[in-house]
Amino acid sequence: MPARHRDDETNAVVRLVANIFVVMSSLVFGLMINSAKNTYESIDTSVHAFSTNIILLDRSLRTYGLTGREARDRLQDYLVHAVENPARADMTKPDDAGRALDAVGNALLSIQPSGDFQQNLLIDIRQQYHRLVEQRWGIVENAEGAIPMPLIALLAAWLTLIFGSFGYRAPRNAIVVLSFAVAASLIATAFYLVLDMDIPFHGTIQISDAPLRRALAEVKS
């Protein structure tokens, strides 16, 4: 660049503009971290509650007696599918878990109670089932992330401008290049991990399937 573009006054203005973007990027990135953390914790809590309600439904079916055996078998089939794909991550594939859960409802509809006790218990069991369906679809709908793509693109552009300002008058040597490369790599890794945490059933940071596996072991026992 010509010398007049690299004088002290121009450099001071470039640094001032870069500082504005540094502050804005810090605020936006902090909001992204908080949003991803809230999404992850909310889904994790929902999965634990969902698994607990499955166990409670199975216990109610056991209390009901042999007539509830078919529904318990269908519930076990659902859990097998749910462990493999708890949030129906790929919408292009058949919803095997959803069909298995529907089969539980169909099995409950086919039950004919023989007395007042079974009638009241069956009403409670069907209510438990409907809560499970609501919880499952709540998990599915909230598992695709809450950070908007335009915000991600804007933050990436700001970071690019910030690094461009760092190199404005930086000396050209191996140490400077290595420092920029390491810093960019670490920031990109942090960026990736935040976005990965915002989609908790994909990637490196995932919601544990241990609650569903424990529910499956309880249903099988």
N, C-alpha and C positions, 0 to 999 in steps of 0.2 A: 504494500500500500504506500502511496505517497507520504512523505514526511508530515505534511500538513494534516493528514488524517490520523497521525499518531502522536500529536503534541499533547502536552499535559492537560490543557483545557478540554480537549476532545476525550482524553482518557478519563477525566473526572466525570464528564457527563455519561459516558458508557458505564462506568462503575455505579453511578447513581441509578441509572435505569436498571442495571442488573440487580442492585439491592432491592428495588421494588419487586422484581420478579422472584427474588429469593424469599422475601416475606410472604408474598402471595402463594408461592409453591409450598412453603412450610404449612400455611394454614389449610390449604386444600388437601395436602397429603395427610395432615393430621385428621381432617374430617373423613377421608377415605379409610384410614386405619380404624377410626371409631365405628364407621358404618360397617366395615367388614367384620370387626369384632362382635358387634351387636347381632349381625346376621348369623355368624357362626354359633354364638352362645344361644340364640333363640332356637335355632334348628336343633342343636344338641339337647337342649331342655325338652323340646317337643318329641324327639326320638325316645328319650328316657320315659316321658309320660306315656307315649304311645305303646312302648313295650310293656310298661306296667299295666296298662288297661287291657292289653292282650292276655296277660297272665290272669287278670281278674275275670275276664270273659271265660277263659278256659276253666277256672275254678267254678264259676257259676254253671257251666255246662256239665261239669263233673257232678255237681250237686243235683242237677236235674235228673241224671240217671242215664240208663242205656240209650234212651231215645235221643239224647244229645250227642251220641258217639259220632254220627256222620258229620255233624257240624264241627266237632273237634278235629276230625280228620281233615276237613276242608281248611280249618284254621292252621293246621300244621303244614298243609300244602302251601298256603299263603306265605307263611313264615320262611319257607325254603326259598321262594321267589323273592321275598323282601330282603333277605340277607344278600342275595346276588345283586339286587337293584332296588335299594330302599326308596329312591325318589324318582324312579322312571327317568333316568338321566337321558336316554336316547329316545326322543319322541317319535322317531321314524320306525322303531321296532314295535312289535305287538306288546300290549300291556298285559303280560302274563300274570303279574302280581295283582293287577286290578281285577282280572277275570277270576283269579283264585279267591279274592276277597268277596266278589259278587257271589261266588259259589257258596260261601259261608252264609250269606243272607238268604239264598235260595233254600239251603238246608234248614235254616231257622223257620222259614215260611211253611215248610212241609211238616213241621212238628205239630202234633195235635195233643194238647194237654188233656189229662184225664181227671183233673180235680182242681179245686180252688188254689191249692198250694202251687201246683205246676203252672196254672194259668198266671198267677201273680209273678212267679219266678220267670216265666217266659217273657212277660212284658218287660221285666227288668233286663233280661238278656238281650232282647231286641233293642232296647235303648242303649245298652252298652255297645252293641254292634254299630248303631248309627253314629255314636261318638267316635268309634274307631275310623269309620269312613270319613267323617269330617276332619279328624286329625291327620289322616293320611294325605288327603288332598290339600290340607293346609301346609304340610311339609313339602309336597310336590310343588305347589305354587310359589313357595318362598325360597326354594333351593337354587334358583337360577341367578341370584345376586341382585344387589340393589344399587350398585355404583353405575351411573349412566355413562355410556361410551363417549359422548361429547366431552364430558369432564375429564375422562382419561386422556383423550386426544389433546385437550387444552393443556393439561399438566405436562404431557410429554413435550409439547411445543415450548412451554416455558423453560423446562429443563434444558432443552436444546439451546435456547437463547442464552441461558445462564452459562453453559459450558462454552458457548461461542465467545461470550464476554471474557471468560477466564483466559482464553487463548488469544485475546486481542493483542496484547503486548507481551505475551509469554515468550521466553527465549526458546529457540528450537534446539533441544538436546534430548537425549534418551531418557533422562530422569523426568523431565516434564511430560513427555509422551507416555511413559510408564505410569506416572501419577494420574494422568487423565484417564488412561485405560482402566486402571484399578478402581478409581472412583466411579467411573461410569458403570463398570461391571457390578460393583456393590449396590449402587443405586438401582440398577435394573433388576438385580436379584430381590431387593426389598420391594420394589414395585410389583414384581411377579408374585411374591408371596402374599402381599396384601390382596391382589386380585384373585389369587388362588383361594384364599381364606373366605372370600366373598361368595364363592361357589363351593360349598362345603362337601359335596359328594363327588368332586372331581379333583384330579391333580395330586400334588404333594401333601397338602394339609386337608385331611378328610375327617368327617365325623366317624367316630368308631362304631362298628356294627356289633360291639360286644353286648349292648342291651337287647338287640334282636336275637342274638345267639343265645343269650340266657333265657329269653322268652321261649325260644324253640326247644331248648333243653327241658324247660318246665312243662311244656305241652307234651313232649315225648314221654316224660316220666310217668 
